Amino acid sequence: MISDEDLRYISEVFIGDTGECYSYKAGGELVAFFNQYFGYNDIYQSGFPSRWFYVVERLKDLVKGNKLDAFFTLILSKRFIMRDNKVNEINAIELSQKALNLFNEQLQYDANQIIRKDGNYVLINEDEDLEQIGEGGFAKVYLRKSDNKVLKKLQDEYIANPGIRSRFKREYEITKSLQDISGVIKLYDFDENKMLYEMEKGEFTLFKYVKENKLSIEEKMKIALQVLRIMATIHGRNIIHRDLSPSNILFVNGEIKITDFGLGKNFEDIHSHQTLHTKAFGQFYYCSPEQMYALKDGDKKSDVFSLGKVINFIFTGNPDNERHEFGQVVNKATSQNSEDRYPSVIEMLHAMEKLNEIIKKSNLKEEAKHDIINGDLTTVAQQYIHNLDGEGLCSELIMNPSFKLVLINYMKLNNNNESFVINAVEENFKDSCLTFESYDPIASLASTILQEQFTFLTKEKAARILSHIAFSVNRFSAQRMVDRLIDRGVEPLIESVLQR
């Protein structure tokens, strides 16, 4: 497991021949050391071999007796180095780390390494001890079985690229700067020579937890708020993640932890802007539109978008399904237009907490209907609208004359609302209109949409709805709406739809 060459190097460092970490030790002192600590009864006398040779032979004995780890634990201990070098505690710790680095630099050629485990030092072979458990971006993730730590290591094909090395180191440094936040994965040492760093091990991802468990609404809400609170704290530090998904949110001893800041950026670090040319821009289903175009365009609102998709996944198992209790917040968070989103996760968290309190109200429906009758698009009214399915939305529109104005204002909030309302009406109005008169409020909504600043696609659908009511249902009031719209002037393609 360990070569003679490695044993000789370790011997020469230990006996002080290199003069870097340990004091010079004469033959008699070495005999006394092994007699005292490892039970030998050697006698220092004439014919004593070279000092390094004597130590190598003793180390071979320790290898056979499975006591080499005890040797490393002793000579790398703070107290031993303090006595050996006659130095204070701080200097001893520094020398211990230096000796460990020297040993590992030599041992690496045979894939060996000395690691610290439970207060002791243990020699391991990486080829036998590492088990690959993941891969993504530019790095592979391994479990080190000897101490149950996780290693994230830059893949061999990228190590020669200084830009990628720099970004990998920045990932470590950003995450390390957030170590006082309990919801951020804990990191340990960074090894420049191997381009890897150590981190605590998670039991499973949020993706796996949601997929494999039947969670209550209360549990889902608790998880969503925990994730938002962690990211709100991170945004408060002016740091963004840019790669949030259920796969890099972990459970560690039952606690949620954010990991994988590989695309992260500290706005206060000028070097972090070196991300224009990169193949990585977040996981597809959770990536904001602007990041699809260019990673450098990612900002706090990009994290807001990703978290909206994560919340969808928590509640429905589908990142695109926002038909759940907190879809109103997600609706704003995942707007295609970043200007419509929350400025940061801080505001998104406040909205989520406020909505949670509103949902708990026993009179939510009555309060919402009161606001709608008054024409007020309150948060309560928004939640009521969001909870409606297509049939319920059309029924409310038919039964409540005040609902049209509130619904138009709801559509204006963001493009997600706009898309939901027009699709819900188009898909359900025919089945919802049970009398000729019930078509009139639907036609009025469609006519109003055609006079507002909505997208062409929305107006095209509204024109189809109005045209159907005017000519297929043969409602004269709808026909007059069509005439007035054409007299006022509409887009040529919209006019062609209205006249069919």
Secondary structure, DSSP 8 states (H G I E B T S, - for coil): ---HHHHHHHHHHHTTSS-SSS----HHHHHHHHHHHH-------TT---HHHHHHHHHHHHHHTT-HHHHHHHHTSHHHHHHHHT--HHHHHHHHHHHHHHHHHHHGGGTEEEEEETTEEEEEEHHHHEEEEEEETTEEEEEETTTTEEEEEE-HHHHT-HHHHHHHHHHHHHHHTTTTSTTB--EEEEETTTTEEEE---SEEHHHHHHHS---HHHHHHHHHHHHHHHHHHHHTTEE-S---GGGEEEETTEEEE---TT-EETT-GGGG--SS-S----GGG--HHHHH-GGG--HHHHHHHHHHHHHHHHHS-TT---STTHHHHHHHT-SSGGGS-SSHHHHHHHHHHHHHHHT-TTHHHHHHHHHHTT---HHHHHHHHH--HHHHHHHHHH-TTHHHHHHHHHHH-HHHHHHHHHHHHHHHHHH--SSTTHHHHHHHHHHHHHSS--HHHHHHHHHHHHIIIIIS--HHHHHHHHHHHHH---HHHHHHHT-
